[in-house]
Amino acid sequence: MLNYTKNVFLVLVATVLVMAGTMAVAQADEGGGLFGDKYGGENRGKPVQPAQVNAKFQQECAGCHVAYAPGLLPAESWRKVMAGLDKHFGSDASLADQDNKEITAFLVNNASNRWRAPTAPLRITEGGWFKRKHDSREIAPSVWKNPAVKSPANCAACHTQAERGDFSERNIKMPR
């Protein structure tokens, strides 16, 4: 009887350990990959600006639009964006070589390191996670037509802390 009780106990402990390990993997993988592929393989982590923001990045990028948090895209996306500044979404945003190298290095060094999708989109709005968070169930199509919003790329229109890389739902204020 003692051996039987001991064996049952060991089986129960092993089962609990396996279940705990599975839950830990699922939590670590939340948002993409093996467990549900929530965002099309894009588990980008929390897109925060790094503690030290590059002044050249702020000056050059925020002059035309919000200086997007580097963690919103993988390094390869930032390389592609920075290599094509002469035709940057319909504008010539070319920079001096040294400025381009400095900003590219900043973006690449602070890019998402958890992106698993096989793509490197040029637009943050092309990511599966963006599309799911901003689909018609979440955001009425009329919002994009609002003159205060104009396009999905205008994060700061609704996300009051976008310039800090904070896209928390508690800091959303929909324009009227």
Secondary structure, 3 states (H helix, E strand, C coil): CHHHHHHHHHHHHHHHHHHHHHHHHHHHCCCCCCCCCCCCCECCCCCCCCCCCCHHHHHHHCCCCCCCCHHHCEHHHHHHHHHCHHHECCECCCCCHHHHHHHHHHHHHCCECCECCCCCCCCHHHCHHHHHHCCCCCCCHHHHHCCCCCCCCCHHHCECCHHHCCCCHHHECCCC
